[in-house]
Amino acid sequence: MVQFQQVSIGNFHSRVVLIGDVPLGGSNPVRIQSMTSTNTMDTKATVDQSIRMIDAGCEFVRITAPGIKEAEHLAVIKIELKKRGYNTPLIADIHFNPKAAEVAAGIVEKIRINPGNYIDRNRGKVDYSDAEYNEEIYKIRTRIKPLINICKKCGTAMRIGSNHGSLSERILCRYGDTPEGMAESALEFVRICEDFNYHSLVLSMKASNVKVMIQATRLLVHRMMEEGMNYPIHLGVTEAGDAEDGRIKSAAGIGPLLEDGIGDTIRVSLTEDPEFEIPVAKIITGKFSQRKDRRSLIKDQNHIAINPFSYTRRKTRKVHNIGGSQVPVVIISSGNPAEDIHKFKGEIFPDFICNTKNSIVSDREQLSGESEYPGNKIEFIYINPGSEIEKISESIKQNLSSVVVIESGYDEPVRQIREMIFNLIKNEINNPVILKRKYANISLEELQLTASPDFSFLLVDGLLDGIWIDAEGIDLEDICQIAFGILQATGSRISKTEYIACPSCGRTLFNIQDTLQKIKAKTKHQKGLKIGVMGCIVNGPGEMADADYGYVGSVPGKITLYKRNRIVKKNVNEKNAVDELIIIIKADGNWID
């Protein structure tokens, strides 16, 4: 068994950073924020939307400032908000323009910069010597010093946010587009800030890929602890999309890190009006706000059974269609499997339906009379988080057709289940493991947002061979959709088209909500395809790094179409762009009729 020594992301206590007069980090609650989707120069629209966000519970309001005029206009917005009785801290979102950052830093309470596209421009180089690399860092140091001085003078905080797919050429040459590159990109800026005795910093690692986002954030915290740093962490899955998929993906990325005691502020990025993000964020954070030990959930251990910075699936034996190299299965509880099979109308169908006595397991083919009943090939061994593995390890190992089912209630911490699976590994038990999690007195949306982090916490580290959601009062087909949604969000099992879509902001060049629905309507049957729908080129080509195809706003009324990160067609009329995208997919032979 591989042992990863000195991995200590447990006892991480972030320092407190003031954002205006709102303290962030330390033992303070996880703060909720969002970003306006209006044109920054439209004062009324931006102020009205900000107020809707604040009234919904938003504690920090972020506004894009792509240029100096937008940065200057933040003062007008701030004054108008104060006139209407709102003093919520504002955050300026900066990308390519250092001068805009300097202007905004004198107005708002916090600025956000992306090291990958803030200063470090690409020059087409494919290699950097140590001398060239250090020379670039010196240039960054010189160029960012005026901004740091303004922030220190005005008491302005700064978020240094690295985005997967938006790393600088220099970082990419040395580290690749990896979690390590993301962490180093931010830490370079942090070291410069510390050299100038500036510490009002917040850090973030953003990605549309849940595994990458979690691994990069863990690695950042690990590296900070090694270097004696403890800056607060901003969490978010960027370009998560909309509706159920966007909610599940956001919760699947944010929740596991909160479970690990990492995270001081979150933003749920949905392709919807920003005020709708706030209730979602409240449900995600609410689960953790009541836990007194939120800041020390991972115990320091002499060894752990996984590499928390890189995905490797736990090796298990194959039992029928469970375990081994097979995708994780989905199991649904049923009082009457023979009748309930007819409740699943769509293409997504559970692998097994188990009756409430936990004694009959049936699959779709068997219930339809199309295959041999697999029950004689599988035996479920039910244990709970308090079971003593050492006492039952031999009996489990000797039963070659057994699958371990860990039964737990919603109130039982999933970190305890992780420790139990570590114990299985320690005892060399390679039987497949399924987590059965029971939920009661819960709405459909609450189930989406609580089950997602519970199962993702184990799936992102390759520790599960199946998931079993048991929820009273929730339609079985809805439970099945959530289960497959969690597997899709964590990259564990692909069962439908995936959409990487930005939430919109003042830079967006088309109606992204309407366009996403048009693309979904025409491509939702393209199982396994990833399509990026991005409002502008600032983050678009980078943040849809995982997408097979991309639809990106270039100028008003015009769209640029991508295959991976390569431009296929420029300046397509927006009216024809969706159809042109489909033509490109079909030409590649990737279209399913």
N, C-alpha and C positions, 0 to 999 in steps of 0.2 A: 504493500500500500504506500502510495506517495504521501509524504508528510511535509506540510508547508510550515516551517518554523518561523517564528517572529512575525506572524501575520496578526497584527493587533489593530483591528478597526472597531473594537468593542468600546473600551472606556474613552471614547472621544467626547470631549466637552468643548463645544465651540465658545469663543469669546462673544461678548455682547458688542454689537455695532449699532449705533443710533442712526435711524433713517428719519431725519427730522427729529421729532420728539417720541418716535415709536421705537422701542428697543427690540432688536432682532438677535436671536441666538441665546446662548446660555440656557437658563431654565425657563425662558419665556415661551409662550405657546407658539406652535408652528403658524407663521403668518401666511395669509392668503393674498395673492395678487393676481392681476390680469392686465390686459393691454387693450387700449382703444383700437377700433378698426376704422375710425373716421379719418378724413383728411385733416391733418394737424392745423392747417390754415383756416379751417372752418370752425370758428370759435364756438358757435352755438351747438353744432352737432357734437363736437368733442366734449364740451362741458356737460351737455345733457346726457351723453352716454357715460361719462365718468360718474355722474351722480347716480345713474341707474346701477352702475357697478358697486359704488360705495354703499348705496342703500341695501344692496344684496349681501354685503359683508366683505367687500374688497378692502384690504388694509393698505395696499400700495397700488397706485395707478400708473401704468407705464404708457408712454406716448412716444411714437417714433419722431426722430429729428434727423432726417436724411441730409439736410442742408442747414446753412446758417440762418436763413429766414425762418425755417421751422423752429430752430433752437431759440431764436429771439422771441418767437410767438408764444413760446411756453410761458413767458411772463404774463402775457395777456390772459391765457387760460387760467393760470394760477390766481390772478387777481379776481377773475370772474367767479371762480369757485369759492374764493374767500367771501366775496360779496353775497353769495348764496348760502353761506354758513358752513362751508366744507373746507377742512384743513388737512385732509388726507395727503400724506407725502406723495410727490410725483417723481417718476423715474423717466429719464430721457433715454431712448433707445438709439444708440449710435453704431454705425457700421464703418463706412469708408472715410468719414470726414473728421479729422482731428480738430479742426477749427470749430466745427459745430459742437464737438464735445466740450471744448473750452468755454464756449458761450453758454451752453446748457448748464455746465457745472456751477456757474454763478447764479443760476435761477432756481433749479430744482434741488430736491433733497438727495437724489442719487442718480448716477448715470450708469448705463450698461454699455460695455464695449466688448467686441469679439476680437481677440488677438489675431485670429486668422485673417481678417480682412480690414482691420482698423489701420494698421501702418505697414505691415510686412508684405509688400506687393510682390507678385510673381514676375519673374524675369525669364522664364524658360530654362532655368538651370536644372540639371539632373543630379548634381552632386555639389556638396559644400565641404571644403577643407575646414579644419578646426579654426584656422585663422579667419576664413571668410564667415564662418558661423558666428564667431565671437564679434566680428566687425559689425554684423547685422544687429546683434544684441546691443552693441554700443550705440548704433544709430537709433534703435528703439528707445533706449535710455535717454538720449538727447531730445528726441521728439516728444516723449511723454512727460518730461519734466515740467513743462508749463502747465499741463493739465493737473498734475499732482499738486503743484503749488496753489492753483486755484481751489482745488478740493480741500486742501488743508486750511486755506484762508477762510473759505465759506462754510466749512463743516459739512461738506458734501461727501457722501459715501459713493463707492464704486463697485459695480459687479463686473468681474472678469469672467466672461462666459465663453467657453470653448464649445464649438459645435462640430459634431461628426460630419465630415464632408466639407467643412469650411476651414480646414487647417491651412496654414501658410505653406508656401512652396518649400521653405527652409525646413520646417517641421516634418513635412511629408518625406523629404529626401532622407532624413535621418531616422524617423520613427515609423513612417507609413501612416495610413489613415486608421490609427489604432487607438485604443484606450490610453496606452502609454503616451502617444503623441498628443492626445487631448489634454492629459494631465500636465505634461511638460509645457505645452503651449501656455496654459494659465500660470503655472508656477514661475516661468520666466518673468512674466509681468509682476507677479507678487514679489519676487526677489528685488526687482528694481524699485518697487514701491517701498519695501522695507528699507532699502538703502537710503531712501529719502525720508525715512522716519514717518511714513504714512501707512496707517493700519486700518483705516475704515473700509475694509474690503469684504465682499461676499463673492463666493466662487460657485460656478456651475459647470456641469458637463451635460450637454444636451444632445440627444440623438433620437431619431424616429425608431431605431432598433432598440427594443427594450433591454436585451442582453448587453449591448454595447453601452447604453446609458448607465446601467447598474454597475457593470465592471469598471467603467471609467470613473464613476463617482467613488466607488470603493478604493480604487487605486489612488485617486487624488487624496482621499482622507489618509490612507496609509502613508503616502509620500509626505503629506503635511506633518504627520506625527513623527516621522523620521527626522524632519527638518525643524521640529519644534514650533510648528505653526498650528493654529486652531481657529481658522476663519469660518464663519457661518456658511452653510451650504444651501443653495437654491436648487430645488428639484423640479424636473419637468420632462415629459416625453414630448419632444417637438414634433409638430406636424402629425398629430395623432388621428386627425380626421373628425368625423361627426358621429352623432347618434350612439347606438350601443357599442359599436366597434371603437369609437374614439374614447368613450368612457372606460371600457374595459382595458384598452391599451394604456391609458393614463394611469389607472389604478394599479395595473400590473407592473408598471415601472416605478411609480412613486412609493407605493405601499411597502414593498420589500425593504427599501432603504430606510423608511421610517421604522419598520420592524427591527432593523439593525441599529437603531438609534442614530441614524444619520439624516439630517434635513432640518432646516430652520424656517424655510419659506417655500411655498410651492405655487406653481402656476399650471393649471390644467388647460392645455391648448386644444380647443375644439373649433372646428369650422362652423361655428355658430356665433351669434351675438355674444360678446364677452360676459354680459351679465348672467348668461346661462352657465358659464363655467364655475361661478362661485358656489352654488349649492352642491355641485359635484365635488369641489375641493373640500367643502365642509364635511361631507360624508367620509371622504378619504381620511382627513386629518382627525375627525371626531373619534375614530376608533382608538387612536393613539394618545389623544389628549388626556384620557382618564388614567393612563398608566404612569404610576409614579417612577418606574424604573426605565422610562423611555430612553434615557441617555446611556444606559449600560446593558443593553439587551444581549449582546454577544459576550460571553464569558471568555477571558483569556484562557486558552487551552494549551497544553504541551504540544498537541498536534491537532490538525483538523483533516478531514478526509477529502477535501476538495481544494482546488485552486480557486479562490474567490474572484480572481482577475481574468479567468479564462474558462470557457465552457468545456466540460467533459462529462459525458453521461455516465452514470454509475453502471458498471458491467453487471448484467444479470443473465440468468439462464432463461431460455425461451420456454414458456408454458402456454401451449396452444397459440393464440395470437397476442399474448401478453409477454412483455419483456424482451430481452435480447436486443436486436437492432431495430425492432418494430416500433412504430410510433405509439405514443401513449394512448390507451383506450379510454373511452367514456362509458361510464355505467350510470344507469338511472334506476331509482327505486320505484317500485310499482306494487299496488295492491293486487292487480290482476294483469300480468304481462300479456296474456293472450288478447285481452280487450284493449289495453293501452297501446299496443303496437300501432293501432289505427289512428292514434292521435298525432303521429309524426307524419305530416303531409309533405314536407319539403325533402330536398336531397340529403340534408344533414340528419343522420339517424344514429342513435346510440349503438355502441358495439355490443352492449349487454343490457338487458333489463332484468333486475333482480327483485324477487318478491319481498314483501316487508318482513318475512321471517328469516331473510338472509340465507335461504336454503336452496333456492332454485335460480339458476343463472341461465338465461336464454339469449341467443342472438337473433338477428333479423331473419336469416335464412332458415334457422331451425323453427322459428315461430310460423314462418310461411310454408313450412314443409319442404324446404329446398336443401336442407343439409342435415347431417347427423347431429343430434344434440351434443354440444360440447361439454356438458356438465361432467361427464365421466373422465374428462381430461384435465379438469381444473378443480382444485379444492381451495376454498378461501379459508385462511387462518386469521381469525379476528383478534387483534390486540388493541390496547389503548395506550395513550402516552405514558401511563404509569407502569406498564408491564416491565418485568425484569427480564431483559433479553437473554442474559447469561443462563437463566434457568430453563429456557425453552429453545435455545439456539440449536441444540442437537436434533431435537424432534422436527424442527422446521427444515433443517438442512437435509435430513434423511427423506423427507417427503418431496420427491422430484416433481410432483404435479401440483405443488402448493403455491399459492400467491398470498403474500402478506397484505392484509387490509388493516390499516391503522384507522380506528374509529375515534373521532374527536368531536366535541361540541364547539360551537363558535367561540365560546369564552376561553377555550384552552389555547395558550400561545402556540403559534406554529413553530416558533424557535425551539420549543420542547420536542416537537415532532422531528425537527431537523437533527437534534441531538440524538434522538432515538435511531434515526436512519444511520447516523455516524456510528452508533453502537452496533448496528447490524453489519456495517462494513468492517468494523474492528473485529467482530466475531466471525468474519469470513462467510457471512450468510449472503448468498447471491440470488436468493429468490426474488422475483419481481415484487414491487411495493406499490400499493394503491392507497391513496388517502381518501377516506370517506369522511366528509365534513358535514355536520348537521346544523341547519339554520332554522330558527323559529321566529315568528312574529316580525316578519321582515317584508318590505315591499320589493317589487321587481327591481327597481333602480338600486335600492340598498343592497340587494343580493348581487347585482352586477359589480358594485363598487367595494363589497367586502369579500366576496369569494375570489375576485381577481387577485388581490394582493396575497391572500392566504395560499392559493395554489401556485401563483407565480414565484413566491418566496422559495419554493422547493424546485419548481420546474426550471428556473433559470440556472440552477446548479446541477441539473441533470439527475435529480434524486427520486423522481417519480416515474412509474410505468403506467399510471392511469389515474384518472380523477373521477370522484364520485360525489356529486353534490346532492344532498338530501335536504329539500326545503319545503316546509309545510305551507300549504296554501298557494304555491306557485305552480302554474301550468307546466306540465312535463316537457312540452316542446320548448317553452321559454328556458327551462333549466338546461335542456340539451343545447340550445343556441348559446347560452352563456358558457357552458363547458367547452364547446368547440371554439368560441371566441377567445377564451383564455389560452387555449393551446395555440391558436393562430397568433395572438398578441405576443406570446413568448417565443415564437418560432419553433414550437415543439411539434406542430402538426398543421399542415396547410390544407384547408378545406374549402376556401373561397377566394375571391379576388381581394387583394389588399390595397387600400388607398392611403397614400401618404399625402395628406392635405394640410396646408397651413391654415391658421385660424383667421387670417386676414389682419391687416393693419392699415395705417395711412399710406403705405407704399403700394398697396394692392392695385393692380391695373385693370381688373375686371370683377364682376360679381362672382366671387369664388363660391359662395354657397349655392347659387343657382347652377353654376357650371359643374360643380361636383355632382349634383343630383343628375344632370344630363349625362355625364360620363358614367355614373353608376348605373343608370337605366339601360345603357347600351352595352356595358361590359361586365355586369355583375355575375354572369355565368362563366367568366374566364378564370376558372379555378387555378390558383397558384400564381397568377400574374400580379405584379406589383405596379401600380400606376401612381405617379406623383402629380399632384395638382397644386401648383405654387403661384402665388400672386405676383411675384416680381423676381428679378435676377439677383437681388441682394443675397438671399440665402437659398433661393430656389434650387439651382443646379447642385449645390453642395448638400443641402439637407435632405434631398431626395436621393442620396447616394445609393440607397438600397433598392431604388425603384428600377423596374425593367424599362419603363417608358415614362416620359415626363411631359407635362403641359404647363408651360411657364409664361407669364406675362412679360413682354419685352418693352412695348410702348403702348399707350392707350389704343385699344382696338386691334392690336396685333399680338400674336402668340408665337412662341418658339417651341418646337417639338423636339424632344430628346429621345435617344435610345441610350440607356444608362446615363453616363455623363457626357455623351457626345451629341452635338447638335445635328439633327437630321434635316430639319426644315425651319427656315427663319421667316418672320414677318407674314405669318399665315393670318388671313382675315378671321377675326374672332367668330364670325357667323359660320365659318366652314371648318374651324379648327378641330372640333370633336370628330367630325367625319374623317378629316385628314389623319388624325391620330389612329383611328381604326384601320384606315388604308395601310398605314405603316406597319401596324401589328400584323395584319393579314399578309403583307408582302414578306414578312419575316417567317411566315409559317407558324406563328404562335397563336393563331385565332382558333377557338373551339366553336364549331357551328352547333 
